[in-house]
Structure formats: C-alpha cells, structure tokens
Amino acid sequence: FEVAKRVLAKGLIPIIEPEVDIKAADKDRCEHQLLECLLAELETLRPCDRVIFKLTLPTVANLYRPLVGHPNTMRVVALSGGFDRADACKKLSENVGMIASFSRAFTEGLNAKQSDADYTKTIDQACQMIFEASRSGSCSAGAFKAMYAKVAGQDGFIAALDQSGGSTPKALKLYGVEESEYKGEAEMFDKIHEMRSRIITNPKFDCSRVLGAILFEMTMDRQINGIPSAKFLWEQKGIVPFLKIDKGLEEEKNGVQMMKDMPQLEALLDKGVAAGVFG
C-alpha cells in the first residue's frame, strides 16, 4: 500500500497484486490472513482514493467479497496463477463480483505458426470464455455499488415480501386466499409465490418508489417470469434484493422473545451471495 499511495498521489489508480501461490500447502490460511491485511490497509486510505486488487482465485469461493463492496475498491480482478483457462474460468464464475485479469490462461492455445483465421478464432474463443466467466457472478462489483448508492441515497421504501412459515396462512387469508384453496405446504407456498410474483411484476411496483424488497428464502430459490427472483428484481425492475435469514422467534421468556438459532446461517448466506442479494 505504500507504493499504491504514491501512485494515487499522481492521480493514477493502482493495481495491487499480492499473489498467493496456488501450490502453497497453506493457501487457504494465507488468503484469510491476506484478506485481513487488505481490509486493514483500506482503512488507511482517504475517502476519495480508489484501488484495484488483483488476487489469486481463492480456495474458498467469495472470500474476497468484503473487498468487492468496500467504498475504496474500484474492482477486484483475478489472476489465473497457473490454472489453465477452463479451471480458471470455472473458479472465477464461483466468485461474485470478481472479473478476470488472466495472462497465461488468456494466451493459451495461441501459436506463432497459426494462420490468421485460426489465430483470430482462438482469440475470439478465449475472449468469450473469459468474458462469460467474468459476468457470471450474480452481482458484479458495479451492480453492488449501484445497489449501495440506491439504498443509501435514494428516496423510497423497502417492501417486506418475506412472510414465511406460520405467518404464511395469515398473509394469504388477508390477501383473499382461504385455506380451503390449497392443500399442504407445497401448494401454500405456491400460492404465496403467486402473490409475490404478481406484486413484483406489476408496473406500479417500480424503482422510482421502491428501493428494495426483502425475500423469503423460498422466494429467492424460485423464478419470476423464468428469471431467478433476485436477478429479476434488480435487472428487470431496478429494485434491490434482500434476503430474510431469521428462523422465527423462540417462546416468550421473561417478557422477551429471542430469535431462534440459525445453525445453517453460513450456508444460507453463501446461497444469498450466489443469488445476487445485496443484504
């Protein structure tokens, strides 16, 4: 970061590249330590400073997500680090918000003795494969920052479309759907998804007034008009998707109800990240 600050002082954007060897026996531990250090160093920058990180594809997918959303981060890019193109692209596609900055994986297959036609075809295939991997993350760095700006600075409200479990029959009844109109949980959740889908697709449910929508996990897992729900909200409606993560309340004790334990929270959060939710 010492060199990065000198680059910043000249009005340029530094690319910071602390590479972790993909063959390191303790690669995962090194990457976690690196993340801690990078986050700490980011706090020493001025609010106006922006940096780009170029990092080895991590052992744990989405490890570097905290960097992607940091206000001083312009981009987080991945170096191929010795992986072939197929492996590098597969790993990249698992990391939301990262894009490629491949060297060997980009030039793989090019040969000085190729005809112009074959050379062009090889470059086209490389560019397309790496482009697709770079955009496959459900929430790119640019999208995340656009969501941040919308939630932080735009007038509007966040719609709570997150009824779940025991509250679902009551929500449906208030919506005019009686319990006699469905049998069992599966049909009940189909009805609540129909309700949410009709609300979300209505033209008056628009981003000029609605900042975001909180989704129940099962809603996030489903599709709206053939598009995953969180993706539909952001890409089709410009509305920021959030995910409900709590599992309800414990029985009242001493006048207070506490949240139930969430033993699968990490897995749920990972699923939310992959689906493209903001919070």
C-alpha positions as a LaTeX table, in Angstrom:
\begin{tabular}{lrrr}
\hline
Residue & $x$ (\AA) & $y$ (\AA) & $z$ (\AA) \\
\hline
Phe1 & 0.00 & 0.00 & 0.00 \\
Glu2 & 3.00 & 2.31 & 0.40 \\
Val3 & 3.61 & 2.14 & $-3.35$ \\
Ala4 & $-0.13$ & 2.35 & $-4.03$ \\
Lys5 & $-0.35$ & 5.63 & $-2.14$ \\
Arg6 & 2.49 & 7.06 & $-4.23$ \\
Val7 & 0.61 & 6.05 & $-7.37$ \\
Leu8 & $-2.57$ & 7.65 & $-6.01$ \\
Ala9 & $-0.67$ & 10.86 & $-5.29$ \\
Lys10 & $-0.05$ & 11.20 & $-9.04$ \\
Gly11 & $-3.75$ & 10.90 & $-9.80$ \\
Leu12 & $-3.46$ & 7.31 & $-11.05$ \\
Ile13 & $-5.32$ & 4.16 & $-10.00$ \\
Pro14 & $-3.02$ & 1.50 & $-8.52$ \\
Ile15 & $-3.48$ & $-2.22$ & $-9.15$ \\
Ile16 & $-2.36$ & $-4.03$ & $-6.00$ \\
Glu17 & $-1.26$ & $-7.62$ & $-6.71$ \\
Pro18 & $-0.29$ & $-9.68$ & $-3.65$ \\
Glu19 & $-0.23$ & $-13.16$ & $-5.23$ \\
Val20 & $-0.70$ & $-16.35$ & $-3.21$ \\
Asp21 & 0.94 & $-19.38$ & $-4.83$ \\
Ile22 & $-1.77$ & $-21.82$ & $-5.94$ \\
Lys23 & 0.53 & $-24.68$ & $-4.89$ \\
Ala24 & 1.04 & $-23.41$ & $-1.34$ \\
Ala25 & 0.23 & $-26.09$ & 1.24 \\
Asp26 & $-1.47$ & $-23.49$ & 3.44 \\
Lys27 & $-3.05$ & $-21.45$ & 0.63 \\
Asp28 & $-6.40$ & $-21.06$ & 2.38 \\
Arg29 & $-4.79$ & $-19.77$ & 5.60 \\
Cys30 & $-2.62$ & $-17.36$ & 3.63 \\
Glu31 & $-5.66$ & $-15.99$ & 1.82 \\
His32 & $-7.58$ & $-15.39$ & 5.04 \\
Gln33 & $-4.60$ & $-13.56$ & 6.51 \\
Leu34 & $-4.22$ & $-11.55$ & 3.32 \\
Leu35 & $-7.88$ & $-10.51$ & 3.42 \\
Glu36 & $-7.47$ & $-9.22$ & 6.99 \\
Cys37 & $-4.41$ & $-7.22$ & 5.98 \\
Leu38 & $-6.03$ & $-5.74$ & 2.87 \\
Leu39 & $-9.14$ & $-4.67$ & 4.77 \\
Ala40 & $-6.98$ & $-3.04$ & 7.44 \\
Glu41 & $-4.92$ & $-1.18$ & 4.83 \\
Leu42 & $-8.05$ & 0.05 & 3.05 \\
Glu43 & $-8.98$ & 1.89 & 6.24 \\
Thr44 & $-5.83$ & 3.99 & 5.89 \\
Leu45 & $-6.94$ & 5.43 & 2.53 \\
Arg46 & $-8.73$ & 8.73 & 2.02 \\
Pro47 & $-12.45$ & 8.58 & 1.08 \\
Cys48 & $-11.58$ & 9.77 & $-2.45$ \\
Asp49 & $-8.95$ & 7.06 & $-3.04$ \\
Arg50 & $-9.77$ & 4.07 & $-5.25$ \\
Val51 & $-7.68$ & 0.94 & $-5.79$ \\
Ile52 & $-7.92$ & $-2.23$ & $-7.87$ \\
Phe53 & $-6.96$ & $-5.58$ & $-6.34$ \\
Lys54 & $-5.51$ & $-8.36$ & $-8.49$ \\
Leu55 & $-5.67$ & $-11.56$ & $-6.47$ \\
Thr56 & $-5.23$ & $-15.30$ & $-6.80$ \\
Leu57 & $-8.53$ & $-17.14$ & $-7.16$ \\
Pro58 & $-9.33$ & $-18.12$ & $-3.56$ \\
Thr59 & $-9.71$ & $-21.62$ & $-2.15$ \\
Val60 & $-12.98$ & $-20.56$ & $-0.50$ \\
Ala61 & $-15.34$ & $-19.07$ & $-3.05$ \\
Asn62 & $-16.34$ & $-15.44$ & $-2.39$ \\
Leu63 & $-13.66$ & $-14.97$ & 0.27 \\
Tyr64 & $-12.86$ & $-11.56$ & $-1.19$ \\
Arg65 & $-16.47$ & $-10.35$ & $-1.32$ \\
Pro66 & $-15.79$ & $-7.84$ & 1.53 \\
Leu67 & $-13.25$ & $-6.16$ & $-0.77$ \\
Val68 & $-15.73$ & $-6.01$ & $-3.65$ \\
Gly69 & $-18.18$ & $-3.95$ & $-1.63$ \\
His70 & $-15.64$ & $-1.67$ & 0.04 \\
Pro71 & $-16.06$ & 2.02 & $-0.91$ \\
Asn72 & $-12.33$ & 2.37 & $-1.70$ \\
Thr73 & $-12.31$ & $-0.61$ & $-4.06$ \\
Met74 & $-12.84$ & 0.08 & $-7.76$ \\
Arg75 & $-12.51$ & $-3.56$ & $-8.85$ \\
Val76 & $-11.33$ & $-6.96$ & $-7.66$ \\
Val77 & $-9.75$ & $-8.89$ & $-10.53$ \\
Ala78 & $-8.41$ & $-12.42$ & $-10.59$ \\
Leu79 & $-5.10$ & $-13.64$ & $-11.95$ \\
Ser80 & $-5.04$ & $-17.15$ & $-13.37$ \\
Gly81 & $-1.95$ & $-18.02$ & $-11.33$ \\
Gly82 & $-1.09$ & $-21.19$ & $-13.21$ \\
Phe83 & $-4.60$ & $-22.61$ & $-13.66$ \\
Asp84 & $-5.49$ & $-23.50$ & $-17.23$ \\
Arg85 & $-8.25$ & $-21.47$ & $-18.83$ \\
Ala86 & $-11.06$ & $-23.95$ & $-18.15$ \\
Asp87 & $-10.19$ & $-24.30$ & $-14.47$ \\
Ala88 & $-9.55$ & $-20.57$ & $-14.03$ \\
Cys89 & $-12.90$ & $-19.68$ & $-15.61$ \\
Lys90 & $-14.75$ & $-22.26$ & $-13.53$ \\
Lys91 & $-13.24$ & $-20.91$ & $-10.32$ \\
Leu92 & $-13.82$ & $-17.32$ & $-11.38$ \\
Ser93 & $-17.51$ & $-17.97$ & $-12.09$ \\
Glu94 & $-17.92$ & $-19.08$ & $-8.46$ \\
Asn95 & $-16.69$ & $-15.72$ & $-7.11$ \\
Val96 & $-19.30$ & $-13.00$ & $-7.20$ \\
Gly97 & $-18.02$ & $-9.57$ & $-8.18$ \\
Met98 & $-14.60$ & $-10.68$ & $-9.44$ \\
Ile99 & $-13.56$ & $-10.32$ & $-13.07$ \\
Ala100 & $-10.59$ & $-11.84$ & $-14.88$ \\
Ser101 & $-7.15$ & $-10.42$ & $-15.48$ \\
Phe102 & $-5.65$ & $-13.58$ & $-16.97$ \\
Ser103 & $-2.29$ & $-13.85$ & $-18.67$ \\
Arg104 & $-1.36$ & $-17.45$ & $-19.46$ \\
Ala105 & $-4.98$ & $-18.56$ & $-19.37$ \\
Phe106 & $-5.78$ & $-15.84$ & $-21.92$ \\
Thr107 & $-2.99$ & $-16.65$ & $-24.38$ \\
Glu108 & $-3.48$ & $-20.41$ & $-24.02$ \\
Gly109 & $-3.79$ & $-22.02$ & $-27.45$ \\
Leu110 & $-2.20$ & $-19.17$ & $-29.41$ \\
Asn111 & 0.72 & $-20.13$ & $-31.63$ \\
Ala112 & 3.03 & $-18.05$ & $-33.80$ \\
Lys113 & 2.55 & $-20.51$ & $-36.66$ \\
Gln114 & $-1.25$ & $-20.32$ & $-36.76$ \\
Ser115 & $-2.95$ & $-18.86$ & $-39.80$ \\
Asp116 & $-4.69$ & $-15.52$ & $-39.31$ \\
Ala117 & $-8.05$ & $-17.27$ & $-39.37$ \\
Asp118 & $-7.07$ & $-19.82$ & $-36.69$ \\
Tyr119 & $-5.36$ & $-17.12$ & $-34.62$ \\
Thr120 & $-8.48$ & $-14.96$ & $-34.74$ \\
Lys121 & $-10.71$ & $-17.89$ & $-33.86$ \\
Thr122 & $-8.55$ & $-18.80$ & $-30.85$ \\
Ile123 & $-8.57$ & $-15.22$ & $-29.55$ \\
Asp124 & $-12.33$ & $-15.00$ & $-30.04$ \\
Gln125 & $-12.89$ & $-18.23$ & $-28.08$ \\
Ala126 & $-10.59$ & $-17.06$ & $-25.27$ \\
Cys127 & $-12.24$ & $-13.65$ & $-25.03$ \\
Gln128 & $-15.75$ & $-15.11$ & $-25.00$ \\
Met129 & $-14.97$ & $-17.78$ & $-22.39$ \\
Ile130 & $-13.27$ & $-15.33$ & $-20.06$ \\
Phe131 & $-15.96$ & $-12.69$ & $-20.64$ \\
Glu132 & $-18.71$ & $-15.14$ & $-19.71$ \\
Ala133 & $-16.85$ & $-16.21$ & $-16.57$ \\
Ser134 & $-16.32$ & $-12.57$ & $-15.59$ \\
Arg135 & $-20.01$ & $-11.75$ & $-15.88$ \\
Ser136 & $-21.41$ & $-14.99$ & $-14.43$ \\
Gly137 & $-21.32$ & $-13.74$ & $-10.84$ \\
Ser138 & $-24.87$ & $-12.85$ & $-9.90$ \\
Cys139 & $-23.91$ & $-9.46$ & $-8.50$ \\
Ser140 & $-20.98$ & $-7.73$ & $-10.14$ \\
Ala141 & $-18.90$ & $-5.08$ & $-8.43$ \\
Gly142 & $-20.65$ & $-2.42$ & $-10.48$ \\
Ala143 & $-24.09$ & $-3.77$ & $-9.61$ \\
Phe144 & $-23.21$ & $-3.98$ & $-5.92$ \\
Lys145 & $-22.10$ & $-0.35$ & $-5.86$ \\
Ala146 & $-25.20$ & 0.71 & $-7.78$ \\
Met147 & $-27.34$ & $-1.09$ & $-5.21$ \\
Tyr148 & $-25.39$ & 0.58 & $-2.40$ \\
Ala149 & $-25.91$ & 4.02 & $-3.91$ \\
Lys150 & $-29.62$ & 3.38 & $-4.38$ \\
Val151 & $-30.24$ & 2.15 & $-0.84$ \\
Ala152 & $-28.03$ & 4.81 & 0.77 \\
Gly153 & $-29.14$ & 7.85 & $-1.16$ \\
Gln154 & $-32.47$ & 7.49 & $-2.95$ \\
Asp155 & $-35.88$ & 8.35 & $-1.51$ \\
Gly156 & $-38.27$ & 5.42 & $-1.27$ \\
Phe157 & $-39.06$ & 2.38 & 0.85 \\
Ile158 & $-38.15$ & $-1.29$ & 1.23 \\
Ala159 & $-41.02$ & $-3.72$ & 0.66 \\
Ala160 & $-41.16$ & $-6.69$ & 3.04 \\
Leu161 & $-42.24$ & $-9.68$ & 0.94 \\
Asp162 & $-40.80$ & $-12.19$ & 3.39 \\
Gln163 & $-43.73$ & $-13.92$ & 5.09 \\
Ser164 & $-42.66$ & $-17.43$ & 5.99 \\
Gly165 & $-43.71$ & $-20.49$ & 7.95 \\
Gly166 & $-46.51$ & $-19.81$ & 10.40 \\
Ser167 & $-47.22$ & $-16.30$ & 9.08 \\
Thr168 & $-47.95$ & $-17.52$ & 5.54 \\
Pro169 & $-51.56$ & $-18.74$ & 6.06 \\
Lys170 & $-52.44$ & $-15.42$ & 7.72 \\
Ala171 & $-50.84$ & $-13.46$ & 4.89 \\
Leu172 & $-52.75$ & $-15.47$ & 2.30 \\
Lys173 & $-56.05$ & $-15.04$ & 4.17 \\
Leu174 & $-55.55$ & $-11.28$ & 4.27 \\
Tyr175 & $-54.81$ & $-11.49$ & 0.54 \\
Gly176 & $-58.15$ & $-13.23$ & $-0.05$ \\
Val177 & $-56.89$ & $-16.81$ & $-0.39$ \\
Glu178 & $-58.66$ & $-19.18$ & 2.02 \\
Glu179 & $-57.02$ & $-22.30$ & 3.45 \\
Ser180 & $-59.58$ & $-24.36$ & 1.54 \\
Glu181 & $-57.94$ & $-23.21$ & $-1.71$ \\
Tyr182 & $-54.72$ & $-25.15$ & $-1.15$ \\
Lys183 & $-53.65$ & $-28.44$ & 0.33 \\
Gly184 & $-50.44$ & $-28.85$ & 2.28 \\
Glu185 & $-47.32$ & $-26.68$ & 2.50 \\
Ala186 & $-46.25$ & $-27.12$ & $-1.12$ \\
Glu187 & $-49.49$ & $-25.64$ & $-2.50$ \\
Met188 & $-49.47$ & $-22.97$ & 0.21 \\
Phe189 & $-46.01$ & $-21.81$ & $-0.84$ \\
Asp190 & $-47.07$ & $-21.91$ & $-4.49$ \\
Lys191 & $-49.90$ & $-19.52$ & $-3.61$ \\
Ile192 & $-47.64$ & $-17.14$ & $-1.70$ \\
His193 & $-45.18$ & $-17.14$ & $-4.60$ \\
Glu194 & $-48.01$ & $-16.30$ & $-6.99$ \\
Met195 & $-48.87$ & $-13.38$ & $-4.71$ \\
Arg196 & $-45.31$ & $-12.09$ & $-4.57$ \\
Ser197 & $-44.79$ & $-12.57$ & $-8.30$ \\
Arg198 & $-47.95$ & $-10.62$ & $-9.13$ \\
Ile199 & $-46.85$ & $-7.77$ & $-6.86$ \\
Ile200 & $-43.30$ & $-7.66$ & $-8.22$ \\
Thr201 & $-44.32$ & $-7.81$ & $-11.89$ \\
Asn202 & $-46.99$ & $-5.13$ & $-11.53$ \\
Pro203 & $-45.88$ & $-1.98$ & $-13.42$ \\
Lys204 & $-46.70$ & 0.25 & $-10.44$ \\
Phe205 & $-44.24$ & $-1.69$ & $-8.27$ \\
Asp206 & $-41.33$ & 0.28 & $-9.69$ \\
Cys207 & $-37.88$ & 1.50 & $-8.72$ \\
Ser208 & $-38.89$ & 5.15 & $-8.59$ \\
Arg209 & $-40.61$ & 4.47 & $-5.27$ \\
Val210 & $-39.48$ & 1.01 & $-4.15$ \\
Leu211 & $-35.80$ & 0.86 & $-3.17$ \\
Gly212 & $-35.65$ & $-2.81$ & $-2.28$ \\
Ala213 & $-37.59$ & $-5.96$ & $-1.45$ \\
Ile214 & $-36.92$ & $-8.48$ & 1.30 \\
Leu215 & $-37.36$ & $-12.04$ & 0.05 \\
Phe216 & $-38.11$ & $-15.26$ & 1.89 \\
Glu217 & $-35.53$ & $-17.96$ & 1.08 \\
Met218 & $-38.03$ & $-20.00$ & $-0.91$ \\
Thr219 & $-38.90$ & $-16.93$ & $-2.99$ \\
Met220 & $-35.22$ & $-16.36$ & $-3.71$ \\
Asp221 & $-34.94$ & $-20.00$ & $-4.79$ \\
Arg222 & $-37.79$ & $-19.64$ & $-7.28$ \\
Gln223 & $-38.18$ & $-17.76$ & $-10.55$ \\
Ile224 & $-40.33$ & $-14.89$ & $-11.73$ \\
Asn225 & $-41.16$ & $-14.96$ & $-15.44$ \\
Gly226 & $-38.45$ & $-17.58$ & $-15.92$ \\
Ile227 & $-35.74$ & $-15.49$ & $-14.21$ \\
Pro228 & $-34.35$ & $-16.12$ & $-10.69$ \\
Ser229 & $-36.25$ & $-13.84$ & $-8.31$ \\
Ala230 & $-33.33$ & $-11.74$ & $-7.03$ \\
Lys231 & $-31.99$ & $-11.29$ & $-10.55$ \\
Phe232 & $-35.46$ & $-10.32$ & $-11.83$ \\
Leu233 & $-35.83$ & $-7.70$ & $-9.12$ \\
Trp234 & $-32.55$ & $-5.97$ & $-9.91$ \\
Glu235 & $-32.12$ & $-6.47$ & $-13.64$ \\
Gln236 & $-35.75$ & $-6.13$ & $-14.73$ \\
Lys237 & $-37.12$ & $-3.77$ & $-12.08$ \\
Gly238 & $-34.10$ & $-1.91$ & $-10.66$ \\
Ile239 & $-35.14$ & $-2.93$ & $-7.15$ \\
Val240 & $-32.51$ & $-4.09$ & $-4.66$ \\
Pro241 & $-33.00$ & $-7.68$ & $-3.38$ \\
Phe242 & $-32.57$ & $-8.54$ & 0.30 \\
Leu243 & $-32.85$ & $-11.96$ & 1.96 \\
Lys244 & $-34.72$ & $-12.81$ & 5.17 \\
Ile245 & $-32.41$ & $-15.05$ & 7.22 \\
Asp246 & $-34.05$ & $-15.45$ & 10.62 \\
Lys247 & $-35.97$ & $-18.61$ & 11.51 \\
Gly248 & $-38.57$ & $-17.02$ & 13.71 \\
Leu249 & $-38.81$ & $-16.39$ & 17.42 \\
Glu250 & $-38.39$ & $-18.57$ & 20.48 \\
Glu251 & $-41.20$ & $-18.86$ & 23.02 \\
Glu252 & $-41.57$ & $-15.81$ & 25.22 \\
Lys253 & $-39.40$ & $-15.87$ & 28.33 \\
Asn254 & $-39.28$ & $-13.14$ & 30.95 \\
Gly255 & $-41.34$ & $-10.91$ & 28.70 \\
Val256 & $-38.94$ & $-11.22$ & 25.76 \\
Gln257 & $-38.83$ & $-13.32$ & 22.59 \\
Met258 & $-35.37$ & $-14.04$ & 21.22 \\
Met259 & $-34.56$ & $-15.22$ & 17.70 \\
Lys260 & $-34.19$ & $-18.94$ & 17.13 \\
Asp261 & $-30.71$ & $-20.32$ & 16.48 \\
Met262 & $-29.53$ & $-20.30$ & 12.87 \\
Pro263 & $-27.07$ & $-23.23$ & 12.61 \\
Gln264 & $-27.13$ & $-23.15$ & 8.79 \\
Leu265 & $-26.60$ & $-19.40$ & 8.53 \\
Glu266 & $-23.27$ & $-19.52$ & 6.67 \\
Ala267 & $-24.68$ & $-21.83$ & 4.01 \\
Leu268 & $-27.74$ & $-19.60$ & 3.61 \\
Leu269 & $-25.58$ & $-16.50$ & 3.28 \\
Asp270 & $-23.43$ & $-18.21$ & 0.64 \\
Lys271 & $-26.60$ & $-19.06$ & $-1.27$ \\
Gly272 & $-27.74$ & $-15.47$ & $-0.99$ \\
Val273 & $-24.41$ & $-14.20$ & $-2.33$ \\
Ala274 & $-24.63$ & $-16.60$ & $-5.26$ \\
Ala275 & $-28.19$ & $-15.46$ & $-5.98$ \\
Gly276 & $-27.14$ & $-11.82$ & $-6.06$ \\
Val277 & $-28.84$ & $-10.39$ & $-2.98$ \\
Phe278 & $-27.46$ & $-7.15$ & $-1.54$ \\
Gly279 & $-28.15$ & $-7.72$ & 2.15 \\
\hline
\end{tabular}
